Amino acid sequence: MMIEVFGWCCTAIVLLGFILNSRGNSVAALISWIVGDIGWIIYDIFIENMSHLFLAAAIIMINIYGIFYIKRTTHVRARMD
């Protein structure tokens, strides 16, 4: 029962990321998605759901790339100004 509550908390964190993204706060959204997906990986280990664990890990990697991309392009734009 406790692991199910944990899974729902991770879902809430991922949904928070969508709210942050819709408000234009992309980096905070990506961080929220990473935290939620780390939680989902833990949850997936407990329930032995390897396909979703793989998906969550792939999403984490994409979100980390997104953070570096945003930081790099913001830095390049700042130098051009």
N, C-alpha and C positions, 0 to 999 in steps of 0.2 A: 504493500500500500504506500509506503513512504517513497519508494522509487517512482511510483506513478505521479505523486505530487511533485517530485523533482523534475520529471519530464514536462509537466504542465508549466512549471516555473521557467524552464528553458524555452518553452513555446512562447511564453509572455515576453521574455527577453528578445527573442527573434522578432516578435510583432512590434515591440518598441523600436527596433531597428527600422522597420518600415515607416513608422510614424516620424522618426528622426529624418529619414531620407526624404519623405514627402515635404518636410519643412526646410529642405536644402542643407541639412547638416550631414553631409555625406560621410565624413570621417567618423563621427560619432555613431552613425548607422552601421558602418563597417565593423567598428569595434563591438557594437552590440551584437551583431550577427556572429562575430568570432566567439564571443563569450557564450552565446546561446548554443552555437554548434559544438563547442567544447563540452558543454553540459550534455548535449544530445549524444555525443560520443560516449560519455560515461554511462548515460542511460542505455544506449545501444549495447554496451558491453554487458550490463546487467541482464538485459532481456535477450541477449544473443541475436541481435539484428545486424548482421554484418553488411548487408547491402546499404542500409541507411547510414551505418558508421562510415562506410566508404564515401557516400555522398556528402556527409557532414565534413569529412576531412578535405574533400575536394573543394567544397565551398569555403572552408577556412583558408586554403591556399589562394583561391581567387580573391577573397577579401583582403588578404595580406598584400597581394599584388596591387589591388585597388588603392590601398593606403599609400604604398610607395609611389604609384603612378600619380596620385593626386599631389603628394608632397613634391615630387620631381617637377611636375608641370607648373605647380604654383611657384616653385623656386625659379624656374626658367622664366616665367612671365614677370616675376618681380625684378629679375636682372635686366629684362628688356625695357622696363619702364624708366 
